[in-house]
């Protein structure tokens, strides 16, 4: 399909919270991601997604990567000194 159509889909992932949530829930299944995209009016196919994954997603920003990354979490450690 069109590179510009896939680029539109990727750009919209960065701004559409509902689209992000739908894709995030299915990131391990490229076929499901294509189905979601098509149901939202994007003319992309499985080859677009596979090519994008193979390319290492160079056109995604860190924010976009975080929005579609499965299972990524961070932890914050707080140390409180105790005087005995």
VEXMI-889359 format. One record per residue: residue number from 1; x, y, z of N, C-alpha, C, CB in turn. Coordinates in Angstrom, 1 decimal. Glycine has a CB too. Layout:
// residues N
+-----+--------+--------+--------+--------+--------+--------+--------+--------+--------+--------+--------+--------+
| num |   n_xx |   n_yy |   n_zz |  ca_xx |  ca_yy |  ca_zz |   c_xx |   c_yy |   c_zz |  cb_xx |  cb_yy |  cb_zz |
+-----+--------+--------+--------+--------+--------+--------+--------+--------+--------+--------+--------+--------+
| NUM |      X |      Y |      Z |      X |      Y |      Z |      X |      Y |      Z |      X |      Y |      Z |
...
+-----+--------+--------+--------+--------+--------+--------+--------+--------+--------+--------+--------+--------+
This chain:
// residues 84
+-----+--------+--------+--------+--------+--------+--------+--------+--------+--------+--------+--------+--------+
| num |   n_xx |   n_yy |   n_zz |  ca_xx |  ca_yy |  ca_zz |   c_xx |   c_yy |   c_zz |  cb_xx |  cb_yy |  cb_zz |
+-----+--------+--------+--------+--------+--------+--------+--------+--------+--------+--------+--------+--------+
|   1 |    0.8 |   -1.2 |    0.0 |    0.0 |    0.0 |    0.0 |    0.9 |    1.2 |    0.0 |   -0.9 |    0.0 |    1.2 |
|   2 |    0.3 |    2.4 |    0.1 |    0.9 |    3.6 |    0.1 |    1.7 |    3.9 |    1.3 |   -0.1 |    4.7 |   -0.2 |
|   3 |    3.0 |    4.4 |    1.1 |    3.8 |    4.8 |    2.3 |    3.2 |    5.9 |    3.0 |    5.3 |    5.1 |    1.8 |
|   4 |    2.6 |    6.8 |    2.2 |    1.9 |    8.0 |    2.9 |    0.7 |    7.6 |    3.7 |    1.5 |    9.0 |    1.8 |
|   5 |    0.0 |    6.6 |    3.3 |   -1.1 |    6.1 |    4.1 |   -0.6 |    5.5 |    5.4 |   -1.9 |    5.1 |    3.3 |
|   6 |    0.4 |    4.7 |    5.3 |    1.0 |    4.1 |    6.6 |    1.6 |    5.2 |    7.5 |    2.1 |    3.1 |    6.2 |
|   7 |    2.2 |    6.2 |    6.9 |    2.7 |    7.4 |    7.6 |    1.6 |    8.1 |    8.3 |    3.5 |    8.3 |    6.7 |
|   8 |    0.5 |    8.2 |    7.7 |   -0.7 |    8.9 |    8.3 |   -1.2 |    8.1 |    9.5 |   -1.9 |    9.0 |    7.3 |
|   9 |   -1.2 |    6.7 |    9.4 |   -1.6 |    5.9 |   10.5 |   -0.6 |    6.0 |   11.7 |   -1.6 |    4.4 |   10.0 |
|  10 |    0.7 |    6.0 |   11.4 |    1.7 |    6.2 |   12.4 |    1.5 |    7.5 |   13.1 |    3.1 |    6.0 |   11.9 |
|  11 |    1.3 |    8.6 |   12.3 |    1.2 |    9.9 |   12.9 |   -0.1 |   10.0 |   13.8 |    1.1 |   11.0 |   11.8 |
|  12 |   -1.2 |    9.4 |   13.3 |   -2.4 |    9.4 |   14.1 |   -2.2 |    8.6 |   15.4 |   -3.5 |    8.8 |   13.3 |
|  13 |   -1.4 |    7.6 |   15.4 |   -1.1 |    6.8 |   16.7 |   -0.6 |    7.8 |   17.7 |   -0.1 |    5.7 |   16.4 |
|  14 |    0.2 |    8.8 |   17.3 |    0.7 |    9.7 |   18.3 |   -0.3 |   10.7 |   18.9 |    1.8 |   10.4 |   17.6 |
|  15 |   -1.4 |   10.8 |   18.3 |   -2.4 |   11.8 |   18.7 |   -3.7 |   11.3 |   19.1 |   -2.6 |   12.9 |   17.7 |
|  16 |   -4.1 |   10.1 |   18.7 |   -5.4 |    9.5 |   18.9 |   -5.3 |    8.4 |   20.0 |   -6.0 |    8.9 |   17.6 |
|  17 |   -5.8 |    8.8 |   21.2 |   -5.7 |    7.9 |   22.4 |   -6.5 |    6.6 |   22.2 |   -6.2 |    8.6 |   23.6 |
|  18 |   -7.6 |    6.7 |   21.6 |   -8.4 |    5.5 |   21.3 |   -7.7 |    4.5 |   20.4 |   -9.8 |    5.8 |   20.8 |
|  19 |   -7.1 |    5.1 |   19.3 |   -6.4 |    4.3 |   18.4 |   -5.2 |    3.6 |   19.1 |   -5.9 |    5.1 |   17.2 |
|  20 |   -4.5 |    4.4 |   19.9 |   -3.3 |    3.9 |   20.6 |   -3.7 |    2.7 |   21.5 |   -2.7 |    5.0 |   21.5 |
|  21 |   -4.8 |    2.9 |   22.2 |   -5.2 |    1.8 |   23.1 |   -5.6 |    0.5 |   22.3 |   -6.4 |    2.3 |   23.9 |
|  22 |   -6.3 |    0.7 |   21.2 |   -6.7 |   -0.5 |   20.4 |   -5.4 |   -1.2 |   19.9 |   -7.6 |    0.0 |   19.3 |
|  23 |   -4.5 |   -0.4 |   19.4 |   -3.3 |   -1.0 |   18.8 |   -2.4 |   -1.6 |   19.9 |   -2.5 |    0.0 |   18.0 |
|  24 |   -2.3 |   -0.9 |   21.0 |   -1.4 |   -1.4 |   22.1 |   -1.9 |   -2.8 |   22.6 |   -1.4 |   -0.4 |   23.3 |
|  25 |   -3.2 |   -3.0 |   22.6 |   -3.7 |   -4.2 |   23.1 |   -3.4 |   -5.4 |   22.1 |   -5.2 |   -4.1 |   23.2 |
|  26 |   -3.0 |   -5.1 |   20.9 |   -2.8 |   -6.1 |   19.9 |   -1.4 |   -6.0 |   19.3 |   -3.8 |   -6.0 |   18.8 |
|  27 |   -0.4 |   -5.4 |   19.9 |    0.9 |   -5.2 |   19.3 |    1.6 |   -6.4 |   19.0 |    1.7 |   -4.3 |   20.2 |
|  28 |    1.3 |   -7.5 |   19.6 |    2.0 |   -8.8 |   19.3 |    1.4 |   -9.5 |   18.1 |    2.0 |   -9.7 |   20.5 |
|  29 |    0.4 |   -9.0 |   17.5 |   -0.3 |   -9.6 |   16.4 |   -0.4 |   -8.6 |   15.3 |   -1.7 |  -10.1 |   16.8 |
|  30 |    0.5 |   -8.6 |   14.3 |    0.5 |   -7.6 |   13.2 |   -0.8 |   -7.7 |   12.4 |    1.6 |   -7.8 |   12.3 |
|  31 |   -1.4 |   -8.9 |   12.3 |   -2.6 |   -9.1 |   11.5 |   -3.8 |   -8.3 |   12.2 |   -3.0 |  -10.6 |   11.3 |
|  32 |   -3.8 |   -8.4 |   13.5 |   -4.8 |   -7.6 |   14.3 |   -4.6 |   -6.1 |   14.2 |   -4.8 |   -8.1 |   15.8 |
|  33 |   -3.3 |   -5.7 |   14.1 |   -3.1 |   -4.2 |   14.0 |   -3.6 |   -3.8 |   12.6 |   -1.5 |   -4.0 |   14.1 |
|  34 |   -3.4 |   -4.6 |   11.6 |   -3.9 |   -4.2 |   10.2 |   -5.4 |   -4.2 |   10.3 |   -3.4 |   -5.3 |    9.2 |
|  35 |   -6.1 |   -5.1 |   10.9 |   -7.5 |   -5.1 |   11.0 |   -8.0 |   -3.9 |   11.7 |   -8.0 |   -6.4 |   11.7 |
|  36 |   -7.4 |   -3.5 |   12.8 |   -7.8 |   -2.3 |   13.5 |   -7.6 |   -1.1 |   12.6 |   -6.9 |   -2.1 |   14.8 |
|  37 |   -6.5 |   -1.0 |   11.9 |   -6.3 |    0.2 |   11.1 |   -7.3 |    0.2 |   10.0 |   -4.9 |    0.1 |   10.4 |
|  38 |   -7.6 |   -0.9 |    9.3 |   -8.6 |   -0.9 |    8.3 |  -10.0 |   -0.5 |    8.8 |   -8.7 |   -2.3 |    7.6 |
|  39 |  -10.3 |   -1.0 |   10.0 |  -11.6 |   -0.7 |   10.6 |  -11.7 |    0.8 |   10.9 |  -11.9 |   -1.5 |   11.8 |
|  40 |  -10.6 |    1.5 |   11.0 |  -10.6 |    3.0 |   11.2 |  -10.4 |    3.8 |    9.9 |   -9.5 |    3.3 |   12.2 |
|  41 |  -10.4 |    3.1 |    8.8 |  -10.3 |    3.8 |    7.5 |   -8.9 |    3.9 |    6.9 |  -10.9 |    5.1 |    7.6 |
|  42 |   -7.9 |    3.3 |    7.5 |   -6.5 |    3.3 |    6.9 |   -6.4 |    2.2 |    5.9 |   -5.5 |    3.3 |    8.0 |
|  43 |   -5.8 |    2.5 |    4.7 |   -5.6 |    1.5 |    3.7 |   -4.2 |    1.0 |    3.8 |   -5.9 |    2.1 |    2.3 |
|  44 |   -4.0 |    0.2 |    4.8 |   -2.6 |   -0.5 |    5.0 |   -2.8 |   -2.0 |    4.9 |   -2.0 |    0.0 |    6.4 |
|  45 |   -1.7 |   -2.6 |    4.7 |   -1.7 |   -4.1 |    4.7 |   -0.6 |   -4.7 |    5.6 |   -1.6 |   -4.6 |    3.3 |
|  46 |   -0.6 |   -6.0 |    5.7 |    0.4 |   -6.7 |    6.5 |    1.8 |   -6.4 |    6.1 |    0.1 |   -8.2 |    6.5 |
|  47 |    2.1 |   -6.3 |    4.8 |    3.4 |   -5.9 |    4.4 |    3.9 |   -4.6 |    4.9 |    3.5 |   -6.0 |    2.8 |
|  48 |    3.0 |   -3.6 |    5.0 |    3.3 |   -2.3 |    5.5 |    3.8 |   -2.5 |    7.0 |    2.2 |   -1.3 |    5.5 |
|  49 |    3.1 |   -3.2 |    7.8 |    3.4 |   -3.4 |    9.2 |    4.7 |   -4.2 |    9.3 |    2.3 |   -4.1 |    9.9 |
|  50 |    4.9 |   -5.2 |    8.5 |    6.1 |   -6.0 |    8.6 |    7.3 |   -5.2 |    8.2 |    6.0 |   -7.3 |    7.7 |
|  51 |    7.2 |   -4.5 |    7.1 |    8.3 |   -3.6 |    6.6 |    8.7 |   -2.6 |    7.7 |    7.9 |   -2.9 |    5.3 |
|  52 |    7.7 |   -2.0 |    8.3 |    7.9 |   -1.1 |    9.4 |    8.6 |   -1.7 |   10.6 |    6.6 |   -0.4 |    9.9 |
|  53 |    8.2 |   -2.9 |   10.9 |    8.9 |   -3.6 |   12.0 |   10.3 |   -4.0 |   11.7 |    8.1 |   -4.8 |   12.4 |
|  54 |   10.5 |   -4.4 |   10.5 |   11.9 |   -4.8 |   10.0 |   12.8 |   -3.6 |   10.0 |   11.8 |   -5.5 |    8.7 |
|  55 |   12.3 |   -2.4 |    9.7 |   13.1 |   -1.2 |    9.6 |   13.4 |   -0.7 |   10.9 |   12.3 |   -0.2 |    8.7 |
|  56 |   12.9 |   -1.3 |   12.0 |   13.2 |   -0.8 |   13.3 |   12.5 |    0.4 |   13.7 |   14.7 |   -0.6 |   13.4 |
|  57 |   11.4 |    0.7 |   13.0 |   10.6 |    1.9 |   13.3 |   11.3 |    3.2 |   13.4 |    9.8 |    1.6 |   14.6 |
|  58 |   12.2 |    3.5 |   12.5 |   13.0 |    4.7 |   12.6 |   12.1 |    6.0 |   12.5 |   14.0 |    4.8 |   11.5 |
|  59 |   10.9 |    6.0 |   12.0 |   10.1 |    7.2 |   11.9 |    9.2 |    7.4 |   13.1 |    9.3 |    7.1 |   10.6 |
|  60 |    9.3 |    6.6 |   14.1 |    8.5 |    6.8 |   15.3 |    9.3 |    7.5 |   16.3 |    8.0 |    5.4 |   15.9 |
|  61 |    8.7 |    8.5 |   17.0 |    9.3 |    9.2 |   18.1 |    9.3 |    8.3 |   19.3 |    8.6 |   10.5 |   18.4 |
|  62 |   10.1 |    8.7 |   20.3 |   10.1 |    7.9 |   21.6 |    8.7 |    7.8 |   22.2 |   11.0 |    8.6 |   22.6 |
|  63 |    7.9 |    8.9 |   22.1 |    6.5 |    9.0 |   22.6 |    5.7 |    7.9 |   21.9 |    5.9 |   10.4 |   22.5 |
|  64 |    5.8 |    7.9 |   20.5 |    5.0 |    7.0 |   19.7 |    5.4 |    5.5 |   20.0 |    5.2 |    7.2 |   18.2 |
|  65 |    6.7 |    5.3 |   20.2 |    7.2 |    3.9 |   20.6 |    6.6 |    3.5 |   21.9 |    8.7 |    3.9 |   20.6 |
|  66 |    6.6 |    4.4 |   22.9 |    6.0 |    4.1 |   24.2 |    4.5 |    3.8 |   24.1 |    6.2 |    5.3 |   25.2 |
|  67 |    3.8 |    4.5 |   23.1 |    2.4 |    4.3 |   23.0 |    2.0 |    2.9 |   22.5 |    1.8 |    5.4 |   22.2 |
|  68 |    2.9 |    2.3 |   21.7 |    2.6 |    1.0 |   21.1 |    3.5 |   -0.1 |   21.7 |    2.8 |    1.1 |   19.7 |
|  69 |    4.4 |    0.2 |   22.6 |    5.2 |   -0.9 |   23.2 |    4.4 |   -1.7 |   24.1 |    6.5 |   -0.2 |   23.9 |
|  70 |    4.6 |   -3.0 |   24.0 |    3.8 |   -3.9 |   24.9 |    4.6 |   -4.1 |   26.2 |    3.5 |   -5.2 |   24.2 |
|  71 |    4.0 |   -3.9 |   27.3 |    4.5 |   -4.3 |   28.6 |    5.7 |   -3.4 |   29.1 |    5.0 |   -5.7 |   28.5 |
|  72 |    5.9 |   -2.3 |   28.6 |    7.0 |   -1.4 |   29.1 |    6.6 |   -0.7 |   30.3 |    7.4 |   -0.4 |   28.0 |
|  73 |    7.4 |   -0.8 |   31.3 |    7.1 |   -0.1 |   32.6 |    8.4 |    0.4 |   33.2 |    6.3 |   -1.1 |   33.6 |
|  74 |    8.2 |    1.4 |   34.0 |    9.4 |    1.9 |   34.7 |    9.0 |    1.9 |   36.2 |    9.8 |    3.3 |   34.2 |
|  75 |   10.1 |    1.9 |   37.1 |    9.8 |    1.9 |   38.5 |   10.7 |    3.1 |   39.1 |   10.2 |    0.6 |   39.1 |
|  76 |   10.2 |    3.6 |   40.2 |   10.9 |    4.7 |   40.9 |   11.2 |    4.2 |   42.3 |   10.0 |    6.0 |   40.9 |
|  77 |   12.4 |    4.3 |   42.7 |   12.8 |    3.9 |   44.0 |   13.1 |    5.1 |   44.9 |   14.1 |    3.0 |   43.9 |
|  78 |   12.5 |    5.1 |   46.0 |   12.7 |    6.2 |   47.0 |   13.3 |    5.6 |   48.2 |   11.3 |    6.9 |   47.4 |
|  79 |   14.4 |    6.3 |   48.6 |   15.2 |    5.8 |   49.8 |   14.9 |    6.8 |   50.9 |   16.7 |    5.7 |   49.5 |
|  80 |   14.4 |    6.3 |   52.0 |   14.1 |    7.1 |   53.2 |   15.1 |    6.7 |   54.3 |   12.6 |    7.0 |   53.6 |
|  81 |   15.9 |    7.7 |   54.7 |   16.8 |    7.3 |   55.8 |   16.1 |    7.2 |   57.1 |   17.9 |    8.4 |   56.0 |
|  82 |   16.5 |    6.2 |   57.9 |   15.9 |    6.0 |   59.2 |   16.9 |    6.2 |   60.3 |   15.2 |    4.5 |   59.3 |
|  83 |   16.6 |    7.0 |   61.3 |   17.6 |    7.3 |   62.4 |   17.1 |    6.5 |   63.6 |   17.7 |    8.8 |   62.7 |
|  84 |   18.0 |    5.6 |   64.1 |   17.6 |    4.8 |   65.2 |   18.4 |    5.3 |   66.5 |   17.9 |    3.3 |   65.0 |
+-----+--------+--------+--------+--------+--------+--------+--------+--------+--------+--------+--------+--------+
